[in-house]
Protein backbone atom coordinates (compact mmCIF):
# COMPACT_ATOMS: atom_id res chain seq x y z
CA UNK A 1 0.00 0.00 0.00
CA UNK A 2 1.17 3.55 -0.66
CA UNK A 3 1.20 6.54 1.66
CA UNK A 4 0.78 9.71 -0.39
CA UNK A 5 0.57 13.45 0.24
CA UNK A 6 -3.14 14.25 0.71
CA UNK A 7 -4.94 16.99 -1.18
CA UNK A 8 -3.77 20.27 0.34
CA UNK A 9 -6.37 22.54 -1.21
CA UNK A 10 -4.92 25.31 -3.36
CA UNK A 11 -1.37 24.63 -2.18
CA UNK A 12 0.82 23.68 -5.14
CA UNK A 13 3.94 22.61 -3.27
CA UNK A 14 4.82 21.65 0.27
CA UNK A 15 7.91 20.35 2.08
CA UNK A 16 8.38 17.16 4.09
CA UNK A 17 9.48 18.48 7.49
CA UNK A 18 10.23 15.21 9.22
CA UNK A 19 9.41 11.56 9.49
CA UNK A 20 7.76 10.59 12.77
CA UNK A 21 8.30 6.89 12.03
CA UNK A 22 11.16 5.15 10.27
CA UNK A 23 11.54 2.30 7.81
CA UNK A 24 10.80 -0.98 9.58
CA UNK A 25 8.49 0.62 12.17
CA UNK A 26 5.05 -0.85 12.82
CA UNK A 27 2.16 1.63 12.48
CA UNK A 28 -1.56 1.56 13.22
CA UNK A 29 -4.43 2.96 11.16
CA UNK A 30 -4.49 6.75 11.57
CA UNK A 31 -1.10 6.91 13.31
CA UNK A 32 0.99 9.97 12.41
CA UNK A 33 3.97 9.02 10.23
CA UNK A 34 5.21 12.36 8.85
CA UNK A 35 4.80 16.14 9.00
CA UNK A 36 4.45 18.30 5.88
CA UNK A 37 4.64 22.11 5.81
CA UNK A 38 2.67 24.17 3.31
CA UNK A 39 2.05 27.92 3.44
CA UNK A 40 3.53 28.06 6.96
CA UNK A 41 1.01 25.48 8.22
CA UNK A 42 2.06 22.01 9.35
CA UNK A 43 -0.01 18.98 8.34
CA UNK A 44 0.32 15.50 9.81
CA UNK A 45 0.30 12.58 7.38
CA UNK A 46 -1.44 9.52 8.85
CA UNK A 47 -1.11 5.87 7.94
CA UNK A 48 -4.11 4.63 5.92
CA UNK A 49 -3.72 1.08 7.29
CA UNK A 50 -1.92 -0.99 9.91
CA UNK A 51 1.39 -2.47 8.84
CA UNK A 52 5.14 -1.94 8.53
CA UNK A 53 6.76 1.04 6.85
CA UNK A 54 8.83 -0.74 4.21
CA UNK A 55 10.35 2.21 2.35
CA UNK A 56 10.54 5.96 2.87
CA UNK A 57 10.59 7.38 -0.65
CA UNK A 58 10.97 11.10 0.16
CA UNK A 59 13.75 12.63 2.26
CA UNK A 60 13.20 15.22 4.98
CA UNK A 61 13.36 18.74 3.54
CA UNK A 62 12.34 17.61 0.07
CA UNK A 63 9.56 19.42 -1.84
CA UNK A 64 6.37 17.39 -2.33
CA UNK A 65 2.97 17.90 -3.95
CA UNK A 66 -0.54 16.48 -3.53
CA UNK A 67 -0.77 12.83 -4.55
CA UNK A 68 2.99 12.24 -4.42
CA UNK A 69 4.22 8.92 -3.04
CA UNK A 70 5.87 9.34 0.39
CA UNK A 71 6.31 5.77 1.59
CA UNK A 72 5.38 2.15 0.98
CA UNK A 73 3.49 0.27 3.68
CA UNK A 74 3.47 -3.51 4.05
CA UNK A 75 0.09 -4.57 5.41
CA UNK A 76 -0.25 -6.65 8.57
C-alpha atoms as a printed R data frame, in Angstrom:
   type eleno elety resid chain resno      x      y      z
1  ATOM     1    CA   UNK     A     1  0.000  0.000  0.000
2  ATOM     2    CA   UNK     A     2  1.169  3.547 -0.656
3  ATOM     3    CA   UNK     A     3  1.204  6.543  1.664
4  ATOM     4    CA   UNK     A     4  0.781  9.715 -0.388
5  ATOM     5    CA   UNK     A     5  0.574 13.448  0.244
6  ATOM     6    CA   UNK     A     6 -3.136 14.250  0.708
7  ATOM     7    CA   UNK     A     7 -4.943 16.991 -1.181
8  ATOM     8    CA   UNK     A     8 -3.768 20.269  0.341
9  ATOM     9    CA   UNK     A     9 -6.372 22.540 -1.212
10 ATOM    10    CA   UNK     A    10 -4.919 25.309 -3.356
11 ATOM    11    CA   UNK     A    11 -1.369 24.628 -2.180
12 ATOM    12    CA   UNK     A    12  0.816 23.684 -5.140
13 ATOM    13    CA   UNK     A    13  3.935 22.606 -3.271
14 ATOM    14    CA   UNK     A    14  4.820 21.649  0.273
15 ATOM    15    CA   UNK     A    15  7.913 20.349  2.084
16 ATOM    16    CA   UNK     A    16  8.385 17.164  4.092
17 ATOM    17    CA   UNK     A    17  9.481 18.481  7.494
18 ATOM    18    CA   UNK     A    18 10.227 15.209  9.222
19 ATOM    19    CA   UNK     A    19  9.410 11.561  9.494
20 ATOM    20    CA   UNK     A    20  7.764 10.592 12.774
21 ATOM    21    CA   UNK     A    21  8.299  6.890 12.032
22 ATOM    22    CA   UNK     A    22 11.163  5.154 10.267
23 ATOM    23    CA   UNK     A    23 11.537  2.297  7.810
24 ATOM    24    CA   UNK     A    24 10.800 -0.977  9.582
25 ATOM    25    CA   UNK     A    25  8.488  0.622 12.169
26 ATOM    26    CA   UNK     A    26  5.049 -0.845 12.819
27 ATOM    27    CA   UNK     A    27  2.162  1.631 12.480
28 ATOM    28    CA   UNK     A    28 -1.556  1.558 13.218
29 ATOM    29    CA   UNK     A    29 -4.430  2.964 11.156
30 ATOM    30    CA   UNK     A    30 -4.494  6.747 11.573
31 ATOM    31    CA   UNK     A    31 -1.098  6.910 13.307
32 ATOM    32    CA   UNK     A    32  0.985  9.967 12.408
33 ATOM    33    CA   UNK     A    33  3.969  9.015 10.227
34 ATOM    34    CA   UNK     A    34  5.211 12.360  8.852
35 ATOM    35    CA   UNK     A    35  4.804 16.142  8.997
36 ATOM    36    CA   UNK     A    36  4.453 18.295  5.879
37 ATOM    37    CA   UNK     A    37  4.643 22.106  5.810
38 ATOM    38    CA   UNK     A    38  2.671 24.168  3.309
39 ATOM    39    CA   UNK     A    39  2.046 27.921  3.445
40 ATOM    40    CA   UNK     A    40  3.526 28.060  6.959
41 ATOM    41    CA   UNK     A    41  1.008 25.477  8.224
42 ATOM    42    CA   UNK     A    42  2.061 22.006  9.349
43 ATOM    43    CA   UNK     A    43 -0.013 18.980  8.336
44 ATOM    44    CA   UNK     A    44  0.317 15.495  9.815
45 ATOM    45    CA   UNK     A    45  0.301 12.577  7.384
46 ATOM    46    CA   UNK     A    46 -1.439  9.519  8.850
47 ATOM    47    CA   UNK     A    47 -1.108  5.871  7.940
48 ATOM    48    CA   UNK     A    48 -4.109  4.633  5.917
49 ATOM    49    CA   UNK     A    49 -3.720  1.084  7.289
50 ATOM    50    CA   UNK     A    50 -1.920 -0.988  9.907
51 ATOM    51    CA   UNK     A    51  1.394 -2.472  8.837
52 ATOM    52    CA   UNK     A    52  5.139 -1.944  8.532
53 ATOM    53    CA   UNK     A    53  6.759  1.040  6.847
54 ATOM    54    CA   UNK     A    54  8.827 -0.735  4.214
55 ATOM    55    CA   UNK     A    55 10.354  2.208  2.352
56 ATOM    56    CA   UNK     A    56 10.536  5.965  2.874
57 ATOM    57    CA   UNK     A    57 10.586  7.385 -0.654
58 ATOM    58    CA   UNK     A    58 10.968 11.102  0.163
59 ATOM    59    CA   UNK     A    59 13.754 12.631  2.261
60 ATOM    60    CA   UNK     A    60 13.202 15.221  4.983
61 ATOM    61    CA   UNK     A    61 13.363 18.742  3.544
62 ATOM    62    CA   UNK     A    62 12.340 17.613  0.067
63 ATOM    63    CA   UNK     A    63  9.558 19.417 -1.843
64 ATOM    64    CA   UNK     A    64  6.374 17.387 -2.328
65 ATOM    65    CA   UNK     A    65  2.971 17.902 -3.954
66 ATOM    66    CA   UNK     A    66 -0.543 16.477 -3.527
67 ATOM    67    CA   UNK     A    67 -0.767 12.829 -4.554
68 ATOM    68    CA   UNK     A    68  2.990 12.239 -4.425
69 ATOM    69    CA   UNK     A    69  4.219  8.919 -3.040
70 ATOM    70    CA   UNK     A    70  5.869  9.342  0.385
71 ATOM    71    CA   UNK     A    71  6.306  5.766  1.591
72 ATOM    72    CA   UNK     A    72  5.376  2.148  0.982
73 ATOM    73    CA   UNK     A    73  3.488  0.268  3.677
74 ATOM    74    CA   UNK     A    74  3.469 -3.510  4.054
75 ATOM    75    CA   UNK     A    75  0.091 -4.567  5.413
76 ATOM    76    CA   UNK     A    76 -0.246 -6.653  8.566
